[in-house]
Each structure stands twice: as C-alpha cells, then as structure tokens.
C-alpha cells in the first residue's frame, strides 16, 4: 500500500504528528490543530498512546466531573505540589510555570462540557503567545479548515509526489484531486499499481472514496441525502446562491439555510465577490467535488459498468477537478508559505488587486496573469497553469517579461510561477540569476 512520511494509521484516521507539528511551527498563529474523524475510529486511543510515549504531552479529559473535581484531578496529576486551585486560570498559570519553558503539547478531549470549555479558555493565551506550547483538539468530524487550525488528515501534492515516484506529475495531481489529500481515502491507493487501477479502486461502490462523505454527512445531519444536490450543483460549476437554487429547484431561502449549515460544518466555503456585495460558494476540498461528479448516484455504473465510469472520469477529471485542485494548492501556497518574498507580500499594505488580467506584449501576444497585486513596497504577479501539460520555457518566461514591460510593471516586481511540470534548464538558471523570479514546482507544494 502507499506509504507517506511520518504516517501512523488507526482504523480510517491518519494522525501525522510530526508533519502537523512542523506545519504549526511555520506560523505562530497556527498553534492548535485537530485530530478528527467519525465516532469510534480510535482518536482517543491514538492520543493516549502518544501521551504514554512522549513525556512532553498531556491528555486532558474531565468527562462527568464537576469543576471542583476536575481542578483537583488536574492538580493531583500534573501539579501535585501546588495548593488547591480556585479556577482554571490559576491552574493553567501554575502548570505553565512548572513546565519552565519546556516543550509542552496539550491534547484536549472532545467534550462539550462547561468544564472543558473553561479549561481550554484558560490555556488559550499560553498556546497562542508562548512559543513552546502547542495543542491538539480531538473533534468529531471537524474537517479542520478553520483559520487557526491544521487539518492533520490532509496530505499535500508534494506528499503525493514523493509517495508515487513512478507516476507522471499529471497523474499525481489527478490522484490528489480525487482523494482531496484525505488519508482515510488515500490509504486505499497502492503505489505499485497503475494509475488506472488505483482510480478503479477509488470508484468501487464499497470504497472509502464512495462512502466517506456520506458517512461524514450522516454524523452532521439527520437527512444527509438532502444535501447531495448542493454538492452536485457546486461541483457542476454553479457558485452563486441563485444559480444553485435554480439548478436544484430549491427556494432561495431554503437553499441559503442548507448552504449555511454546510459552511458551519466545513464542507463549503463562502467567498466575497470583488464588489463585496455577494458571495460565491465553493466546496472546501476537491474530494467533495470528485465524489459529487463520480460517485453520487452512480452505483449502477460502479457495479455493472465500471469501465464506462472509468472512461467518463478520465475524460472529465482534468478540467473539472484536477486543474481547479492544483490552482487551489497554488493559492494555499501563497497564503501559507513562509518565503521571504511572500512574507513581505502579506505584510505590505495592498494598494490594488487584479484577478485574471490579460496582458498584451508589443508583438501582439497575450499573457494571462492569474493574480496581480500592487503593494506599497513592490508588485507581485502570480501565474498558474491552465492545462495539465503546460511547461515554462525560455520563450514563455520572456513573454511574461515583455507583457510586464508593456504596462511599466517589470521592475521591482516579484514574478511567482507555479508549474506541474519541471521548468526548463534555462528557466532554472534564470531564476538563480534573477532574484525577482520565483518558480514553484509540484514537489514544493507542501501546503
């Protein structure tokens, strides 16, 4: 079966401890991540196993204890020399003081009790303001795509690149898009099988690919089937409320409530349009889109005509799922990568942002710029591929230069180019000579 670096699997849950901690270390704001999955999948067991084997880890659970009982239990277990605590603020302060700047990893159990909430609230300032304190929250089907979390089940395109060394880069992107980087689905892949064989594994009617999303929705909603049409509509290219409602024959108000519920549970993201007056709705993971297109309502094909389903997927996947998923990975890189030029980009005051700009060179050629951002300090130009076989050569790079010169934006401009394929030797040499040119290949997409 396919292997990933720093992988430990318990039933259908992947808990990449070291990878998660490395991700957290990249950003001081990302101090909390989630160990998530369906009920009974072994989340608590893996947390307790981790605590037993790591002296710097502490598991906190106060099920059915009163506040007084919980405070006493915490004191006796972790701060035995202290006097009785009056509240959780005092308990947290005593514990952190005792740790004396040693690495501390807190694991909070999934408990909705007021006691656990008070405990988390007391530790929160130390987690976000102290460099040596980290935390994990065990959660039931929390997909983890919140502002201050790292999804520990999620694997990046770069992880797939190293897990499938014999695959073409295009097939790696396709597999990543189909599984969404979610380990309970990717665990069914085998790096020794061909790409087509692995896709067939995913498309089987009893596979994790087919059954994971329905299982997650069943944990969140009483009638999960009611939400399937929204997944299919968004995956089919409808992103505004009116478009989705019309497509699935729902009244706007009912469709809006369903979307709000999906947003709340992490399945859908709402993005403001450039005017700021409306929102567009997008599935939060490429797996949701691929499930809606290739599994939802297709059990008859999965069982009776799998070859026909495979042919449909192979013909559809690039434009419908794989390229959008790769472009989303590019955007995550921009948001999360701690490269100096991107750090400056995020810290500078933005003057203007333009999306999907079409620039003309003096020779009449056209260059599509996916994101053009002017700040007080510099200009930043981002380009990502729009075909699976796109590859940057000397001619392509120079065309970008000419296009920027034509609008007097070439100087003091960072050019960040993403590519599925490797750049040509000339482009690699040019990037070494030109500090304003930055190339991001598939193996660097660790976000």
Buried (B, 14 or more C-beta within 10 A) or exposed (E): EBEBEBBEBBBBBBBBBEBBBEBBEEEEEBBBBBBBBBEEBBBBEBBBBBBEEEEEBBBBBBEEBEBEEBBBBBBEEBBEEBEEBEEBBBBBBBBBEBBEEEBBBBBBBBBEBEBBEBBBEBBBBBBBEBEBBBBBBBBBBBBBBEEEBBBBBBBBBBBBBEBBEEBEBBBBBBBBBBBBBBBBBBBBBEBEBEBEEBBBBBBBBEBBBBBBBBBBBBBBBEEBEBBBBBBBBBBBEBBEBEBBBBBBEBEEEEBBEBBEBBBEBBBBBBEEEEEEEEBBBBBBBBBBBBBBBBBBEBEEBBEEEBEEBBEBBEEBBBEBBBBBBBBBBBBBBBEBBEBEBBEBBBEBEEEEEEEEBEBEBEEEEEBEBBBBBBBEEBBBBBBBBEEBEBBBEBEBBEBBBBBBBBEEBBEEBBBBBBBBBBBBEBBEEBBEEEEBBBBBBBBBBBB
